Amino acid sequence: MSNTQVTLKTSAGDMTVEFFSDKAPGHVANFIKLASEGFYDGTVFHRTIPGFMIQGGCPDGTGMGGPGWNVDAEFNDTPHTRGILSMARSQDPNSAGSQFFICHGDAAFLDGQYTAFGRLVSGDEALDAIANAPTNPGGEGSSPVAPIKIDSAEVTSTETSTPEA
């Protein structure tokens, strides 16, 4: 699975992520399963904070939904820096399901408390566009005026096969 990538095709451009299967195998398998089943297709980035992160993966777009199951925490030594893919959760460390975030800036205060399981390998422009989109006032001011949609999440493998002699 370490050679698998997912491209999030969004209305702001494409973002491709690769995975840390050795650090968070359960989260990687869960994300790839959801992506391959079309779970993320049509969902939005419902929470965006410039310089911090963009969050998506909620089936109802509110930040309260999930796939109907949880994934146990796999905290690791990956620092939460720009482009890191990590799993969102509630206060319960073992409550991750489908919601994820991509760091728009460094967020060391998340290290060891959230499961980092991949990183952005292309799509910086889309990350910037989503993070810097206008948000509604109120609360933490992170609710996008016009949420960016994930049109599709496409799973690809970068493995190359070698013919047998």
C-alpha positions in Angstrom: 0.0 0.0 0.0 3.0 2.3 0.4 3.1 2.9 -3.3 -0.6 3.9 -3.5 -1.6 7.5 -4.0 -5.0 9.3 -3.9 -5.7 12.3 -6.0 -8.4 14.5 -4.6 -10.0 16.2 -7.6 -11.5 19.4 -6.3 -13.2 22.5 -7.7 -10.0 24.4 -6.7 -7.6 21.9 -8.4 -6.1 18.5 -7.8 -4.1 17.4 -4.7 -2.3 14.1 -4.7 -1.3 12.4 -1.4 1.0 9.5 -0.7 0.9 7.5 2.5 3.0 6.4 5.5 1.9 2.8 5.7 4.7 2.0 8.0 3.6 4.6 10.6 -0.2 4.4 10.4 -1.3 1.2 8.5 -4.9 1.3 9.9 -5.5 4.9 8.9 -3.9 4.4 5.5 -6.1 1.3 4.8 -9.2 3.2 6.0 -8.6 6.3 3.9 -7.9 4.2 0.7 -11.0 2.0 1.4 -13.2 5.1 1.7 -11.6 6.8 -1.4 -12.0 3.6 -3.5 -15.6 3.2 -2.5 -16.4 6.8 -3.5 -17.1 8.0 0.1 -15.3 11.3 -0.4 -16.9 12.1 -3.8 -19.1 15.1 -3.4 -18.0 16.0 0.1 -16.6 19.5 0.9 -13.8 21.1 2.9 -16.0 22.3 5.7 -13.3 23.9 7.9 -10.4 26.0 6.6 -7.9 28.1 8.5 -5.1 29.8 6.6 -1.7 29.0 7.9 -3.1 26.0 9.8 -5.1 23.4 7.9 -8.1 22.5 5.6 -10.5 19.8 6.9 -12.8 17.6 4.9 -14.2 14.1 4.7 -17.5 14.7 6.6 -20.4 13.1 4.7 -22.8 15.8 5.8 -20.5 18.8 5.6 -20.9 19.8 9.2 -17.9 18.3 10.8 -20.1 15.9 12.8 -20.4 13.0 10.4 -18.4 9.9 9.7 -18.5 6.5 8.1 -20.1 4.6 10.9 -16.9 3.2 12.5 -13.8 4.5 14.2 -10.1 3.9 13.7 -7.9 3.5 16.7 -5.1 6.2 17.1 -1.8 5.5 15.6 0.2 8.4 16.9 3.7 8.6 15.5 6.8 10.8 15.2 5.7 12.5 11.9 5.7 16.3 12.5 2.6 18.2 11.5 4.2 20.5 8.8 2.8 22.0 5.6 1.3 19.3 3.4 0.9 16.5 6.1 -2.3 14.5 5.8 -3.7 13.7 9.3 -6.9 12.3 10.7 -9.4 14.5 12.5 -11.1 13.2 15.6 -13.1 14.2 18.7 -11.6 14.4 22.2 -11.5 10.6 22.2 -8.2 9.6 20.6 -9.8 6.5 19.0 -12.6 8.4 17.3 -11.2 9.0 13.9 -13.4 7.8 11.0 -13.5 9.7 7.7 -12.6 13.3 8.4 -9.1 14.3 7.6 -7.1 17.5 7.4 -4.1 18.7 5.4 -1.8 21.1 7.1 -1.5 24.5 5.4 1.3 25.5 7.8 3.4 24.0 10.6 1.3 22.8 13.6 3.7 21.2 16.0 1.1 21.4 18.8 -0.7 18.5 17.0 2.4 16.3 17.1 1.8 13.0 19.0 -1.9 13.9 19.4 -3.3 13.3 15.9 -2.4 10.5 13.5 -0.3 11.8 10.6 -0.6 9.2 7.8 0.4 10.8 4.6 1.6 13.9 2.8 0.8 16.0 -0.2 3.1 15.3 -3.2 1.4 17.7 -5.6 -1.3 20.3 -5.4 0.2 23.2 -3.4 -1.8 25.6 -5.4 -5.1 23.9 -4.6 -4.1 23.7 -0.9 -3.5 27.5 -0.9 -6.7 28.2 -2.8 -8.8 26.2 -0.3 -7.1 27.5 2.8 -7.3 31.1 1.7 -11.0 31.1 0.5 -13.3 33.5 2.2 -15.0 32.2 5.4 -18.1 33.2 7.3 -17.8 35.3 10.5 -18.6 33.8 13.9 -17.1 31.0 15.8 -13.5 30.4 14.9 -14.3 31.9 11.5 -13.4 28.7 9.7 -16.6 27.9 7.8 -16.1 28.6 4.1 -18.6 31.0 2.4 -18.5 28.7 -0.7 -17.0 25.4 0.4 -14.6 23.7 -2.0 -16.0 20.4 -3.2 -14.1 17.1 -3.6 -15.5 16.0 -7.0 -13.7 12.6 -6.8 -11.0 10.8 -4.9 -9.0 8.6 -7.3 -6.8 5.8 -6.0 -3.8 4.9 -8.1 -0.7 2.7 -7.6 2.8 3.8 -8.5 4.1 0.3 -8.4 5.8 -1.0 -11.4 5.6 -4.7 -12.2 8.6 -6.6 -13.5 8.0 -9.3 -16.0 9.0 -12.8 -15.0 11.9 -14.3 -16.9 
